[in-house]
C-alpha cells in the first residue's frame, strides 16, 4: 500500500476496494496480521512471519502522520478515479497459473489497442495472447511497427516475437526497426528476430555488426548487446544455434570479442556456445579474448557467469594451452557460490591434459585439504572423491601431450 500511495488517494481507494476483504480475513483474533502466503497446500518459506507493521501502514495512511503513509505528496503523478479504475481492470484476473491466457476473453480490436498501452505489463499480456488466436495478425502488427507511436511499435515488436515462426513475413520490417532511435525498440526488434528463427537468419549480419559495435553512451551497461547475444547464440532460439554456415568469420570474431566484454554473465555464456563450432584456425585469434573472459567474471547476473569461463577452460584444454591447467584450479573457488558445479567440471577439464598436468598434483592435494576443511561435518564425500579421482587419473597418466603457451617466449 505505501507503494500504491505514491499515485494518490484515488489509487489507494481503488486498490483497497479490491483488497479490503483480504485485510479483513488476514486480521487475527488479537489484532495482529501474519503473512498469508499463496493459497496453496504447502506454506512458503515466510510462514508465520509477523506482517502487522505492513498492514498497519496501510490502515494509517488516511492519518497522513508519517512520510510512509502520505504525510507529503509524492513526486509521482496523482491518478484520477477513472485512470485508477482502468489500472485495476488491466490487472484483473492475472495469476501465475493464468498469466498466458489472462486476456483470452478480449476481442481482437482490444488486444491491438492494448499493444499501444503506456504500460509494459498491458503490452506484454496482450502480446502473450496474440499467438493463441488463429487470426493473421502480422499485417496489423507490421502497420503498428511502422507507425509513429512508440508504445505501439514496442508492443507490436513484442507480439511478433511471441508469434515466432508465424511472424516470418515481418522480418524486413523488424530489420528496418533495428535502426530505430529508441533503445528498447531496437532491443524488442532484435529479440523478435531471434524468436522468428531460421526465416530471420538473413538478419544475422545486422545483429553481428550491432553486437561488435558495443555499447554507446545511452546504453552504458550494454543491454542491447545482451539481447543481441541471445538473439544470435541462444541454444534454443538463437539464429546461429544450428549452424555457422555462410556466416562471415571476421564479423563473427568481432561480435565474439565485443560480447565477451558485456557486463551480463548470462549474455557472455551465450557467446561461449560458439567456441566448440569454430575450427582451430578460427579460434586461434580469439584466444586472448577467451583468456580475459576466464580471468574477469561478468559483474552482473553472476548466477550464469561461470558458463563462459568453463567453456573457455575447455577451449584451452582442447588446444593444449598451458595456462589452462592452473586456471582449472583457480576457477574452483570453494568460497564462492556454485562450487558444487564448478569443482567437477574444472577437474574433468584438467584431466584432459593427461600427464602434462602432473605439475598440478601439489595443488590438487591442497584442494583436497581445503574441501575437507570447508565441508567438515557435512556431506563432503562426493567432493573429496572427485578430487581423489582427478589426482589418481593425472598421477597415473602416461600420455603427456605437448603444450603451448598463450605468450610464447622468444
N, C-alpha and C positions, 0 to 999 in steps of 0.2 A: 503493500500500500504506500509506503513512503516514496517508492519509485513512481507509482501512478499519480501521486500528488503533484509531481512536477508539472503535470498538464492541467492543473486547476480543479476547482470544485465540481464542475460538470463531469470531468473524467472520473473522479473518485466516486461521485454519486452513481454513475453508470456502472462502474466496476462493482461497487458494493451491492447494487441492486441484483447483480448476477450471483454474488458470492455470500450474501448475508446468511443464507441457510447454512453454509459451511462453517461460518464463525459460530453460529448458534449451536450446531452439533459438536463443534470442537471443544466448547467450554465444559470443563469438568465440574463435579459437584462442589469443589472448594474454590471455584473461580479461576483456576489455572487452565492453561492450554498446553497440551502436549503435541509434539509433531505427529501428524496423522499418517503421512506416507501415502503411497498409492493404494487403491482399492484392490489389493492382491492378497492371496492366502499367506504368502511369506512376507514378513516385515522387512523393510530396508535397513541399512546399517545405522540409521539415525533413530531407530526405535527407542522410545522413552525419553527423547530429548525434551527438555523444558523449553517450549517456544512462547511462553507467556509474554515476554518482552515484545516480540514482533507483533503479536495480536494487539497488545495494549497501545503500541504506537499508532496502529490504525484507529482504534477507538478514541485515542487522544487527539486525533487530527483536527476535529472541529474546534477544539480549545485554542489552537494556534499559540501554544505556550512555548514550544521549543522549535528550533530550526528544522529538525527532522519531521516535525508534524505541521509544517506550513507557517511558521512564525513570519517568515519573509517570503516574498514572491520569488518564484524561480525565474531564471533567465530563459527557460524553455517557453515556447508559446503556449498560451492558455487555450484550451479547446472549448468550442461552444457545444451545446447539448446535442445538436444533430450530428456533428462530427464524432463526438464521443460514442453515440449510439451506433454510428456506422462502423467504428472500430470494433466494438463488441460484436457486431454482426459478421464482420470479416473474419473474426477468430472463432466464431461459434462452431462447435462440432468437432474441433480438432482433438486428436489423441494420437499417441504413438501407434495404436492399432489401425487407425483410420487415416493416417496422415497423407497417404497417397490417393485417397478417394473422398476426402472431406468436401470437395466441390462437385461431387458426382451428380448432384441434382440441378446444377446450374446450367441454364441454356448457353448455347454456343456464343451468342452475342455478349452475354455477361462475362464469359471466360475471356473473350478477346478484349473487352474493356478492362478487365482485371489485370491483364498483362501490362497495361499502361498505368497501373496504380503507382502512387508515390511510395507505397510500402513494399519493400523487398519480400516480405512474408507473403503478401497477397499475390504478387507476381509469381513467386516460386510455387505457391499452391495451385495457381491457375495453370502454370506450365506443367506441373505434375499430372493434371487431369487431361491435358490435351491428347496425349497418346492413348488414353483409354477410349477415345471416341473413334469411330470409323470414318468420320468426315475427313476430307482432304483439306487440311489447314494450311498447307505450305504456301499457296498463293497469297492468302491473307497475311501470313507471317512475314513473307518477303516484303509485302507492302508496308507493314509496320516497321520492319527492319530498315527500310529505306525512307521512313518518314522523318520529320524534323523534331519529333517528340522523344526526348532522351529516354524517359522511363519506358515508353512503348517499345523503343528499339531494344533496350535491355531485356524486357520481358519476352519479346519475340525471339531474341537470341537464345534465351533460356529454354523456351518451348521447342525450338528447332533442335536443341541439344537433346531434349527428352524424347523427341521423335526418332532420334538416331538414324538408322538407315532410311527411314521414310522421308528424311529431310534432304536426301541427296540432290534434288533439283535446286536447293537453296545454296549449294556450295559456292557458286560465283558471287552471290550477294554476301555470303559470310566472308569470303576472301576480301571483298571490297571493304567490308566493315573492319577488317584488321587495321585499316589506316585511319580509323575514326579518331577524333580528338580526345574523346573521353576514355580514360584508362580502363574503367570497369567494362565498358562496352567492348573494347578490344579483347579483354580477358574472356568475356562471355562468348565472343565470336571464335576465339581460339579453342575454348572448351567445347563448343558445339561442333567444330570441325573434327576434333578428336573423337567425339561420340558418333559422328556420322560413319566413321570407319573407312574402309577401303575406297569407297566412292569419293572420299575427300583427300585421297593421297596426293592429288595434284597440288594441294596447298602446302605440302611438306616443305618445299623450298622456301616459301614465305615464312613459315614458322621457324625454320632453322636460321634464317637470316635475322629474324627478330630476336631469337634466343642468343645468337652470337653477339648481337649489338649490346646486350646487357642493360642494366637499369639506368634510368636517367634521373634528373633532379626531382621530377614529380613522383618518382617511384623508387625511393632510395633503398628499400628493402627487397626490391625485385619481385613483386607479386605477379607481374605479367610473366616474367621469366619462369616463375614457379609453375603457372598454369601451362605455359608452353612446354615445359618438361613433361608434364602429364599428358598433354595432347599428343606429343610425339612418341614418348617412350614408355608410357604405362603398359604393364604386361598384359592387361586385359583389353584396353581400349585404345592404346596409342597407335597413331598412324603407321609407325615403323616397328610395331611389335612383332610382325611376322617376318619381315624381310627388309634388308637394306639394298636390295637390287635397284639399280638406277639412281641411287642417292649420291649426289656429289660429295666425294670424300673430303674435299677441302672445306666445304660448307659444314659437313658433319663434324669435322675436327674442331672447327671454330665454335660450334654450338656446344660441344662437349666441354671444351676448355672454359667457356663462359659459364655454363651450367654448374660446373663443379665449384664455382665461387658463390653460388646462391646461398642465402642465409638459412634456407629451409632444409632440414635434414631429409625430409621425405622427397623433396624435389631432387636433391643430389642423388638419392638412391635410385630414382628413375633413370638418371643418366648412367648409373653403373650397370644397368641392364644391357647396355650396348657393348660392353667390354668383350664379352665372350663371342661376339659375332664379328669381330674385327680380326683381320689377318695379322701376323707378326709385323709385317711391314707397315700396316696401318696403325697398329697400337704403339709402335716404337716412338714416334714423335709426341705421343700423349703421355708417356711415362712420367715426365716431370710433374705434369698437372695431376696425374693419378697419385703420385707420391705426396704431393701437397695436400690432396683431399684426404689421404690417410692420416697425415700428421695433424691437420687442422680440422676438427669436427665442426659441423654446422652449429651456429649458436641457437637456432630455433628448431622446434619440432624434434627434440633430441631423442624421443622415443624411436624414431626411424633413422637416426643419424648414423648408426653403425652399418647400415646396409651397404652404402657405397664404400665404406672403409674396408669391410670384409671382402667385398668384390675386388677392391684394389689389391689386397693381400693375395687373392687367388691369381690375379694377373701377374704379380711379381713372382709367385712360385712357378707358374706355368712357363714364364720366360727366364727363370733361373736368375732372378735379380738378388744379389747377395743381401742387400739391405732388408729384404722382406723377412728374413729369418728373425732378426731382432724385433722387427715390427710386430710379428706374430705374438711375441711375448709381451711387448709393450701394450698392445691393444686389449689384452685380457682385462686389465684394470679391475681388480677384485673389489675395490672400494666404490665403484660406480654402478648404478642401477643397470641391470641386464647382463651381469657377468655370467649367469647361468646359460645364456645363449652364446655369448662370445667365447667362453672357455673352450667348449668342444670344437667350434668352428676354427678358432685360431690354431689350436693344436693339431687338428686334422690337416690344415693347410701346411703347418710346419713339417709334418711328417712326409709330405710330398717332396721335400728336399732330400730325403733319404739320408745317407751317411754324411752328406755335406753339412747337415745340421748338427753334427756331434759337438761342435764348439758351444752349442746352446744347452748342453746337458747340465752344466752347473746352474744355469738359470732355471732349468726345469726343477732341479732339486729345491731351489729357493722358492719356486712357485708352489711346490708340494707343501712345504712348511707353512707358507702363507695361507694356503687353502685350509690346512688343519687348524691353524690358529683362528682364522676368521669364522669357521663354522664349528668351532668346538662346542660340543653338547647338542649340535643339531644333526640332521641327516646329511652328512657330508660324504658318505662313502662313494656315491656316484661321481662326485667331483674328484676325489682322490684317485679313484680308478681311472678316470680319464687321463689324469696326469701320469699315473703309473704306466698305462698302456702307451702313451706317447713316448715316454722315456725309454721303455723297453724296445719299441719299434725303431727308434733312432739309434739306440745303442747297438742293436744287432744288425742294423742295415749294412749291407756290403757294397751297395752302389753309392757312388759319390759323384753326382753329375757336376760338370764344370760350371762354375758360377761366373757371373759378370757383375760389374758394379754400375750403378747409375752415373757415377763420376769416376771413370777410369783414370788411373794415374798415368801420367805421361811417361 
